[in-house]
Amino acid sequence: MAKQSTRHLVLAGLFLALGLLLPFLTAQNPALGSRLLPMHLPVMLCGFVLGGPWGLVVGLVTPLLRSLLFGMPPMFPTAAAMAFELAAYGFLTGELYRRIRRIYPALLLAMLGGRIIWGAASIVLYGLSGSAFSWQMFTAGAFINAVPGIVFQVIVVPLIVLALQRAGFMQEAQRSA
């Protein structure tokens, strides 16, 4: 049991590190980063590999820690809202996949759920700062501007999950979850 817990902690640390580092690939162009969503990939993969509770924690911590360490994304309201969004992605990919055992439905439902959570969190956080969060801001941030990242996630995440399954990694990681 301790060996499995250590393994899960190490893998969660790996997914967290990837979430901190992948955005550097688009750091020269922040608009590209907000379109390709590099921080989302390791969180979703964490949910698939380690399960919902681990995905939730990695998703919650990644944008907050990245903001504290590197100043991007800005803590309030961006990183705070992203923490809720990524926590939902990590949790939902893990739990939905555990229940329905199908990659695409789990991924697509998790992506939709995370965006709804991001919108709800943004309404509250923007409201606390005295700003309005409009329907146009929601649709632009969650869908229109994110289309390249959504397409990338729908292609890349299932390919990685399938590769991990074929390698026998997913069964081993999920068995010990």
C-alpha positions in Angstrom: 0.0 0.0 0.0 2.8 2.5 0.9 4.6 1.7 -2.4 1.4 2.5 -4.3 0.8 5.7 -2.4 4.4 6.7 -3.1 4.0 5.9 -6.7 0.7 8.0 -6.9 2.4 10.9 -5.2 5.4 10.8 -7.5 3.1 10.6 -10.6 1.0 13.5 -9.2 4.2 15.5 -8.8 5.1 14.7 -12.4 1.7 15.9 -13.7 2.1 19.1 -11.5 5.6 19.7 -12.9 4.3 19.3 -16.5 1.5 21.7 -15.7 4.0 24.3 -14.5 6.4 23.8 -17.4 4.3 23.3 -20.5 3.1 26.9 -20.5 6.7 28.0 -21.1 6.3 26.6 -24.6 3.9 29.5 -25.3 5.3 32.0 -22.9 6.6 34.3 -25.7 3.0 34.7 -26.9 0.5 34.8 -24.1 -2.4 34.9 -26.5 -1.2 31.6 -28.0 -1.1 30.1 -24.5 -4.7 31.1 -23.8 -5.7 29.4 -27.1 -3.7 26.2 -26.8 -4.3 25.7 -23.0 -1.1 23.8 -22.2 -1.8 23.7 -18.4 -4.9 21.7 -19.0 -3.3 18.6 -20.6 -1.4 17.2 -17.6 -4.4 17.8 -15.3 -6.7 15.9 -17.6 -4.1 13.1 -17.9 -3.7 13.0 -14.2 -7.4 12.4 -13.8 -7.4 9.6 -16.3 -4.2 7.9 -14.9 -4.6 8.4 -11.1 -8.3 9.1 -10.8 -10.6 11.9 -9.8 -9.3 12.8 -6.3 -5.7 13.1 -7.5 -6.8 15.0 -10.6 -8.8 17.4 -8.5 -5.8 18.2 -6.2 -3.3 18.6 -9.1 -5.8 20.8 -11.0 -6.5 23.0 -8.0 -2.8 23.5 -7.2 -1.3 23.9 -10.7 -2.5 27.4 -11.7 -2.1 28.8 -8.1 1.4 27.5 -7.8 2.3 28.6 -11.3 1.0 32.1 -10.4 3.0 32.2 -7.2 6.2 31.0 -8.8 6.2 32.7 -12.2 3.6 35.4 -11.9 1.5 33.9 -14.7 -1.4 33.6 -14.9 -2.2 36.6 -12.7 -3.5 35.3 -9.4 -6.8 37.2 -9.3 -9.1 36.5 -10.9 -7.4 34.4 -13.6 -5.4 31.8 -11.6 -8.1 31.6 -9.0 -10.8 30.8 -11.6 -8.5 28.4 -13.4 -7.9 26.5 -10.1 -11.6 25.7 -10.0 -11.7 24.9 -13.7 -8.7 22.6 -13.7 -9.8 20.9 -10.4 -13.1 20.1 -12.2 -11.2 18.8 -15.3 -9.0 16.5 -13.1 -11.8 15.2 -11.0 -14.3 14.8 -13.8 -11.9 13.0 -16.2 -11.0 10.5 -13.5 -14.5 9.9 -12.1 -16.3 9.8 -15.5 -13.7 7.5 -17.0 -13.9 5.2 -13.9 -17.6 5.0 -14.3 -18.1 4.8 -18.1 -14.7 3.4 -19.2 -14.9 5.4 -22.4 -12.2 8.0 -23.1 -14.0 10.4 -25.4 -17.3 10.8 -23.5 -15.3 11.2 -20.2 -13.1 13.8 -21.8 -15.8 15.8 -23.5 -18.1 15.8 -20.5 -15.2 16.9 -18.3 -14.2 19.7 -20.7 -17.8 21.0 -20.7 -18.1 20.7 -16.9 -14.8 22.4 -16.3 -15.8 25.3 -18.5 -19.1 25.7 -16.7 -17.2 25.7 -13.3 -14.8 28.3 -14.7 -17.7 30.5 -15.7 -19.4 30.2 -12.3 -16.1 30.9 -10.5 -15.4 33.9 -12.8 -18.9 35.4 -12.1 -18.1 35.2 -8.3 -14.5 36.4 -8.6 -15.1 39.2 -11.0 -18.1 40.2 -8.8 -15.8 40.4 -5.8 -13.5 42.8 -7.6 -16.5 45.0 -8.6 -16.3 43.9 -12.3 -18.9 42.2 -14.4 -18.4 38.9 -16.0 -20.6 38.8 -19.1 -22.0 36.1 -21.3 -19.7 37.3 -24.1 -16.7 37.0 -21.8 -17.8 33.4 -20.9 -18.4 32.3 -24.5 -15.1 33.9 -25.7 -13.0 32.5 -22.9 -14.5 29.1 -22.6 -15.2 28.3 -26.3 -14.4 30.8 -29.1 -10.8 31.7 -28.1 -10.2 28.1 -26.8 -11.1 26.3 -30.0 -7.4 25.4 -30.9 -6.8 24.1 -27.4 -10.1 22.2 -27.4 -9.2 20.5 -30.7 -5.7 19.8 -29.5 -7.0 18.2 -26.3 -9.6 16.1 -28.1 -6.8 14.7 -30.3 -3.9 14.4 -28.0 -5.4 13.4 -24.6 -7.1 10.2 -26.0 -3.9 9.3 -28.0 -1.8 9.5 -24.8 -4.4 7.6 -22.7 -4.6 4.9 -25.4 -0.8 4.6 -25.5 -0.7 4.3 -21.7 -3.4 1.6 -21.8 -1.5 -0.4 -24.5 1.7 -0.1 -22.4 -0.3 -1.6 -19.4 0.3 1.5 -17.4 -3.3 2.6 -17.0 -4.5 -0.7 -15.5 -1.6 -0.8 -13.0 -2.2 2.8 -11.9 -6.0 2.5 -11.7 -5.8 -0.8 -9.8 -3.8 0.8 -7.1 -6.0 4.0 -7.0 
